[in-house]
Amino acid sequence: MNQNTPHHADERMVTERKHSHVSRSYLPFVWEGCWVVSHFACCFLLQIAELFAPFFLIVGIGWSLVPHIIGLASESMDAATHDPQTRNLIDHITHSFPTQLTFSGHVFTPHSLIVDGFFLMALAAAAATLSTWIGRRL
């Protein structure tokens, strides 16, 4: 012990060294925890994207094809029958089919659903790649 340094100052320095050593020993566990949370988030995002991407694609493609199919049916019906009531009914069905839906301020169209489906597929691929990379780091 140094003659000029009081005893309690030496104890404080030793205590600070112990605490700094202890806090550095927890750093790998904190870092590992961050990787685990990131891996979980990527896997969760992957599951959600894989669930909704096919749904959006199928609904969007189906929704965009239905007016065309009804139009083809009305043309063939016009050739088959000359009844004006039947034509009026088919025209009414064709024109009453919605081209967009609005839910809570969000506008959905067939094109937007198809684009969202492809976006979710790209997001699933990115999440799978990132999840694999993070898994190797763990």
Summary of the structure (lengths in Angstrom):
residues: 138
radius of gyration: 32.3
end to end distance: 45.5
largest distance: 116.8
contacts: 326
relative contact order: 0.13
helix: 83%
strand: 4%
